[in-house]
């Protein structure tokens, strides 16, 4: 494996160069597997194609998955977690039902991508940076979904938004988002599982992304997440992570206070 790695990386590099120079190119191939055009924003179909290829590569060449900040495959990984991929979902000119469906499909793929990069049997993650980057991006995708859900609900008759079915549906979304966010902070606590530098980057990513999703959660879930952040702030092994959690904690306390005031005003 070690002997052929430089050759494979060189071939990938050449492939990317050729791909980048052909304006008509729509796909590239890495280790014989197709990937969508990394020069354009991806939709759910693109993500699903990329996932199929990742799974195949993981089974045949588990040491050669696209790497975050990788010399040869960094551009491929960057497309996995590019903010540009949200373009269609946030395009108000497109039907809201289709954009919400797109959001759900991408969320499912991201979950499977994360599993492809994780090795739960390993004592230390060789793809920790990649897996955690996808976790962070998944939180952003979940926040986008709630933005779309608010837009969708504003288009419904007011009486329909108060039916038991709709309220139960919304509660399910919020509880699912709360579970996703809680799990994200649990990864941050696994200091023996991830490299220090990966957790430090991940901590700052969580500090940046969490408020966008946090505002949509029920108060009880918010308070539970706040306790997790407090524990990480007070007892995490790495000062940089503690610093990130300190700043996040301050922001979350403010959001909870605003939430409580809203509840009081609405009686």
N, C-alpha and C positions, 0 to 999 in steps of 0.2 A: 504493500500500500504506500509506504513512504517513498519508494523509488519512482512510482508513477504519478505521484501527486503534482510535482512541478510541471510535467508534461500536460497533464489534464488541465491544470490552471492556465497554462499558456494557450491551450486550444480554446478554452473558454474566453480568454482575453481576445484572441483573434476573432472568435465568433461575435463578440460584442462590438468590436471595431467595425467589422463588416456590416453588422446589423445597423449600427449607428449611421453608417455612410449611405445606406440605401433608404431613400425616403419612401419607397413603395413597400418596404418590408413590413410585415404585420406580425411576424413571430420570430423568436430566436429559439435555438435548441441548446440545451445544456445537458451533457452526458446522454445525448440522444433523445431527451425528453423536451416536448414543446412548451414554451412559455409565451404568454401574450406580449404584445408590443410594450416594452417598458418606457417608451417615449411618450405614451399617451395615458390618460387616466383610465383606470380599470373599472369595469362594472362587475356584477355578480358572476356572469358567464366567464369572465377573465379569471376571477379568483378561483372558480371551480376547476378550470383547466390547470391553473398553477398548482392547486392542491393535489390533483391527480398525479402531476409530475413529481411533486415533492414526495408523495407517498412511495412512488416507484423508486425514486433515487434513494430514499431512506432505507428501503429494503435491500437495494443492491450495492449502494455506496454510501453507507451511513456517515462516513467521515467527510463527505463532500457536498453537504447541503449549502445553499447560498448563505454567506455570512454577513452579518452587520459590520459595516466598515471594512469589508473584505477587499483585498487589492483587486481581485478579478470579478468577484460576484457581488460586491457591495451594491452595485447599481440595480441588480435584480432584487436584492433584499429591500433596498430603499423603496422600490415600487410597492412592495407588500404593505408598507406602513406610511405611504405618502398621503398627506392631507389633500392632495389634488384628486384623490380617488373619491372624495365626498362631493365632487362637483355636481354630478347628476342628481344625487340625493337632495341637494340643497337648491336645485334649480326650480324655482316656483312656477316656471312656465310648463313644467312637466306634471302629469297627473299625480296627485298626492298618493293615491292607492298604489300606483306602480312604484313610487319612490319608497314607500314604507315596506313594500314587499322586497325591494332591492336591499334595503337596510337589514331586514331579517335574514335574507340569504347570505349576505356578506358576513353577518355576525356568526352564522353557523360555520362558514368556511374558516373564519379566524380561529374559532375554537379548535377545529381540527388541525389547523396549521400549528397552533401552539402545542398540541399533543405530539405532532410530528417532530418538533424540535426538542421536547422534553424527553429525558431518559430517566424515568422514575426509579430504575434499579441502580443508577450510578450514585456514588457518594458525592461527586462534584460534577456539576453540569458543564459539559464541553460546549454546549450551545446556549448557555445561560443568557447571554446578551440578546440573542435572537428571540428566545422564548419570552423573556420579560418584555422585550420591545413589542411583541405581538399582544401581550397582555395589556400593556398601556394603550395600544392602538384600539383594542377591543373596547376599552372603557370610553374612548372618544367616540367610537362607533355607536355605543349604547346611548351616549348623550345626544348624538345626532338623531337616533331613533326617537328619543323623547321630544326633540324639537319638532320632528315630523308628526308625532302623535298629537302634540298641542295644535299644530296647524290643522290636522285632520279633525280634531274635536271641535275646533272653531267653525268648521263647515257643517257640523251636524245640527239638527234641530235641538234646541235646548232641552226639550222634554226627553229626547232620546239619550242624552248624556247622563241622565239621572236614573235610567232604568237599572235594575239589579244586574242584568247581563253586562251592560257597559261598565258599571262600577266594578264588578268582579274582574272584568278584563283588564281594567286599568290597575287594579290592586295587584293582579298577577304580574303585570309588567314591572311595577315598582318593586315588588318583592324579589323578582328575578334580578333586577339591577342591583338591589342591595346585596344579594348573595354574591354576585360577580365582584362588586367592590370590596366586600369583606374578604373574599378569597385573594384578591389582589394584594391586600395588606398582609395576609398570612405569608405570601411568598417573600415579602420584604423581611420577615422575621427569620427566614431559613438561612442563617449565616454560614452554616456548614455545607449547604447545598449549592450555593452560588459563589462566584468569585467576588471579592470585595468591590472591585471597580464596577462590576455589573450592578450590584445592589446600590451603590452610590448614585449611579446614573438613573436607575429605576426609581429610587427615592425621590429625586427631583422631578422626574416625569409624573409620578403620582401626585406630588404637591401641586403641579401645574394643572393636571387634568381633572382631579377629583372634584373640585367645586362645581364643574359643569354638570356632572351627574348627580352630585350630592343634593342639589337644590330640588330635584324631582322626587326624592325619597320621603316616605312618611317620617314624622317626627321621631317615633320610637326607633326606627332604623337609623336615622341620623345620629341619635344619641349613642347607639351601639357602635357605630363606625367611629364616633369621636373617642370612645373609650379605647378602641384599638390604636388610634393615632396617639393618644396620650401615653399608652404603654410603650409604643415605639419611640416616642419623644424622650421618655424618661429612662429607658433601659436598653436601647439598641447599642450594639457593640461599636458602631462606627459613628464618629462625631458628625460627619457630613450628612448621614441619614437623620441623625437627631436634629440637626439644623433645619433640614427640609421639613421634618415633621413638626417642628416648632412653628415655622411659618404657616404650614398648612393648618395646624390646630387653631391658630389665631383666626384664620379665615373661616374655618368651619364654625367656631363659636359665634362669630358674627352672623353667619347664615342661619344658625339655629335660633338666635334671638329674633331675627327678622321673621322666621317661620312662626314663632310663638306669637309675635305681634299680629301677624296675619290671621292666625286662628282666633285670637281675642277679638279682632275687629269683625270677623265674620260670625261671631257669636257661637 
